């Protein structure tokens, strides 16, 4: 059972990152997404979480933050 419980955070991470997929697709197809200020604030927040995750050496949060930053930078790229 403990082995199973180790994978629950990774499942949550996958679901949270999958949430960004529709935003990225919409930005690529139409150039529309959340307001630029919201995306920028989200990227800054993810950078803060990344610094914290690195300081705690938490692989799950490091990977999650990096993927979130990349996906939101992709959205920003296609908005402009």
N, C-alpha and C positions, 0 to 999 in steps of 0.2 A: 504494500500500500504506500509506503514512503517513497518508493521509486516512482509511482504514479503521481504523487503530489509534487514531485520535482518538475514535472512537465506542465502543470497548470499555469504557472507564470508565462511560459513560452506560448501556450495556447492563447492566453490573454494578449500577449504581445502581437501574435499573428493577427488576431481579430482587430486590434487597434490599428495596426498598420494597413490592413486590408480596407479599413474605413477611408484611407486616403486615395485609394485607387480610383473611385468615381470622380474625385476632384481633379486628379491628374488627367484622366481621360477627357473630362469636360474642358479643361484648359487647353489640351492639345487640339481637340476638335473645334472648339468655338472661340477660344481665347478668353472665356469667361470663367470666373471662379469667385471665391470670397473676395471681399475688398482687400486691396493690396496692404493696407495698414494691418488688417487682421492676420494675413499670412506672414507679414514681417514680424509682428509681435509673437506669433507662434514659433517662428524660427529662432528668435531671441530666447524665448522660454526653453525651447529644446536645447539650445546651446548651454544655457544655465544648467539644465538637467544633465547634459553630457559632462560638464565639468565636475558636477557632484558624483556622477557614476564613475568617472575615471578616478576620482579621489578615493572612492570606496572599492574600486576594482570589481564592480558589478557588471559582469559580461552581458547579462540580459538587458540592462538599462543602457549600456554603451551601444550595443547593437541597435536597440530600439530608437535611441536618440539619433544615431547616425542615419538610419533609414528614414526617420521622420524629417530630418533636416534636408536630406537629398530629395525626398518626394515634394516637400514644400518649395524648395529652390526650383524644382522642375515646374511646378505650378507658376511661380513668379516669372520664370523664363518665358513661358507660353502666354502669360498675360500681356507682356510687353511686346 
